[in-house]
Amino acid sequence: MDVLADGTGANEGLITDGFVQSAASTVDVLFVLDNSGSMDDNLNALNNEFPVFINQFVNLGLDYQIGVVSTDMDDPTHSGRLQGPIITTSTPDPIAQFASNTDVGTDGSLDEKGLDAAYAALSMPLIANENAGLVRPGSLLTVIAISDEPDQSDVDASTMISFLDTYQGDPTLSSFSIVGGPKTGILPCWRGIFPAAPVPKYWNVANNTGGIHANICNLDMSVILTQLSVVAAGLNQEYVIQGNPTDPSGIEVLVDGTPLVEDDPQNIRGNPKVREAYLGESA
């Protein structure tokens, strides 16, 4: 006797991956600011949008510290020395204090040396003297450089990468991010009348320490600071799913039970193309 049957075959069943997002509890941040003549608008934007950054820390309940240095290694009052006091959870008005600390002027050296400044700020003798207390043992250390010029430091990228990887005894506890011109190439991008040159050396360090590159020409500072706060808080930016889906359109992402739409900025955690567009890295 013949029996007829209809059905639909499937090579893959439903696979569910679950991830828990957790922030670091103790976070130390060092801003390295280009204080040369073309940076006035960028520094003003940084101050205006800083609440976006600090509010993320407050909302997550982080124990944070924030210090500021400039890229000027010629002026002995700079040269890796903290500008103003360290901002902590005990600072009465961290937003006002940050504005004061970042008032570094725009008449700094034209030889912008962000890596040298960060290295000096975190090394002896400064870290045991003028910069004492900036970095706590076991904390998540994030260095954030903001510059419209390529780095002209004496320290090379590989030395800085090694320095950060070993600084806290665990490479996952240190990162470097750059807000600047294009990653590579020879042509600058333009922010109004000002060009921002490519920053390949900075990008090399960021790419090898778990940091990000954000294009200073393509984005407003609020967008940049939003993503920098994610990195500084130690939040995961990507997750690895099981298997290799044959049809990517069948992937559904939910955050706290709510589907994540395609153009949501949070998609940068799992979609490199969206991440590049969101951070302005494609230009």
N, C-alpha and C positions, 0 to 999 in steps of 0.2 A: 504494500500500500504506500502511495506517495503522500507526503505531508508538505504542504506549502507554508513557508514562513517569511515574513518581512521583518527587516530590522535595519538599524543603522550602526555601523561599526565605528569605533573610535580607537585610535592608537594611543591616545593619552587621556587619562582621567583628570579630574579636578585636583590640583595641587594647591594647598594653602600654606604660605610661608608667613610666620608671625615674627615681628621684631619689636623690641621695646627700646624706645628712645630715651636716653638719660643723659643729663648734662654733668659736667665735672662739678665738684663741690667747691673747689678752690681754684681761682683763675687769676693769673698775673699777666697784664698786657703792657707792652712797650710800643708806643707810637713813635715813629721816626719820621719827622716832617721836614720836607724840603722848604727852606726859608729863603730861597732866592727870589729875584724880582718878579717872576711871572706867576707866583703862587698865591697872590693875594686873594683872588676869587675862590680858589680851592680851599684855602684855610678858612675863609669866611663861611663857605658852605659846610665845611666840617663842623665848625662851631654851631651853626644853625641847626644841623641835623643830628648832633650828638645825642639828644634825648632818645632817638630811635635806638641807638646802641646801648646806652646805659639802662633804658627801661627793660630791655630784654634780660639783662643781668638781674635787675630787681625782681622781675616777674618769675624768674627761675630760682630766686632765692640764693644766688651765688655769693660766695665770700670772695670779693674781687679786690684787686689793686691795679691801678693804672698810672703809668709814668710816661713822660714826654721828653724826647730829645730832638735835636735838629740834625740835618745832614752836614752842618758846618763843622769841619774838623780843623779849620784854621784859627778860629776864635777860641782862645783858651777857656773862656767862660761857657762855651758849648762843648765841643770835642767829646761827646758821649756823656756829658754831665746832665743830670735831670734838670729840666726847666720847671721850677716850682715844686711843691711838695707832692708826694705820692698820694693819689686819690684812693680812698678806701671806703668800705661800707660805713665807716664812722665819720666821713667827711660830711659836714652839715649840708652843703649845697654842692654836690659833685659836678653839676652842669656849669655853674658859675666858676668853680675852681678849674675845670677843664678849659674853659674859655680863657682864663688867666694864664694857665700853663702853656696853652698853644699860641699865645701872643708872642711869637718868636720873631716877628718882623719879616720883612722881605728884602733885607739888605745883606743876607748871608753869603757865604762863599759860593762862587759860581762853579767850583769843583765839588759837586754834590756827592758825598760819600756816605750813603745810607748804611751800607754793610759795615764799614769801618766804625761808624757811630754806634750801631747796635752791638758790635763786637766789643768796643771799648766800654759801653754802658754796662755790659753784663760780665766784664772781666775785671781782674785785679789791675790796678789798685782801686778803681772807682766803686766796684760792687761791695767793697768792704769799707768804703769811706763815704763819699758824697751820695752814692746810690745804694747805700746799705738798706736792706729790707725790701728792695724792689721785688726780688724773686724768693719765694718760700719753698723749702724742700717738699717735693711731691706735688707741687701745684702744676696746673696746666699753663705753660708759658706760650704766649702768642706775641710775635713781633709783627707790627703792621707799618709798612713804609708807604708814604704818600709823596709822589714826586712826578714832575712832568719831564724829567731828564733821566738818561741812563746813569747807572751807578758808575762812579769813577774811583772806587775804593782800591786800596792796595791789597786788601784781602780778596782772594778769589772765591768763586762760587763753591767749589768743592770743599774748601777750608771752612766756609760758613755752614755748609750743610753738615759736615762732620761735627762742628762745634755745637750746633743745635741738637743734633741727634744724641750727643753724649751729655748734654748740659744737665738734664734732670735724671740721668741714668736710664732713661727709657725714651727711645725716639718718638713714641706716640704722645709724649707729654710736651713736645715743643713743635712749633710751626712758624713759618714766615709767610706773610702775604704782602702783595704789592698792589697798590692803586696807582696806575701809571698809564703810559702810552701803550701801543701795540706790543704783543709778546716779543715778536721778532721782526726781521726785515730792516729796510733802510728808510722807509717813508714814515713821517710822523702822522698822527691823526690831528684834528684841529678842534679846539674848544673856543669857538668865536674867533678872535683875532690871534689867539695863542696856539702854537703847535705843542704837541706832546710827543717826544721822541720815543722810539721803541726801547723797551727795557729788558733785553734778553738775559742779562746777568741776574737781575732781580727775579725774573720769571723762572730761571733755572733753579734758584734756591727755593722759590715757592713751590714749584712743581715736584721737588724732591723732599719736601718736608711736610707735606699734607696741607699746605696753604692754598690760597687762590690768587688769581690775577683778575683784577677788575679794571676795565678800560675807563680811564678818567674822562675821555671825550664823549663816550656814548651814553653815560648814565648820570642821573642826578645822585647826589651824595646820600640821600635817604635810602635808595636801593642798595648802594654799595655798603652802607653801614648795617643794613639789615642782614646781608649775607656775612659780613665780617663778624657780626655778633654771634651768628650761628657757629662759625669756625672757632671763635674765641671761647665760646661756652663749651666746646668739645662735643657738640651735637654731630651725629653721623650725617654725612652728605650723600652716602650711597649704601645700598644693600645688595647683596648677592642672592639671587633666587635659585631654587633648585631647578635642575634640568635646563633644557634649551628649547623653549616653545617654538613650534613650527609656525605658529601664527601669532605674531606679537600683538595683533589687535584683540586677542583673547585675554590679554593681561588686564586685570582690574586692580587698582591701588586704592586702599582705604586708609585714612588717617583717623584714628579714634572712631572707627565705624562709618565714617563719611567718605564717599567716593571722591578721589582726587581728580579734578578736571585737568584737561591736557595743558592749558595755558597757565595753570597755577604755578607761581614761582617755586613752591615746595617741590615740584617735579625735578628740580635740579639735582635732587638726591639720587635719582635713578635714571635720568635721561641726559646724557652728555650734550646732545644737540640743544636741548632746552636750556641746559646750564650755560652753554656758551652764549646763547642769545640773551639770557637773563643777566649775565655778567658783562655783556658787551665785548666778549673776547674775540668775536669773529671778525672785527674790523681791524 
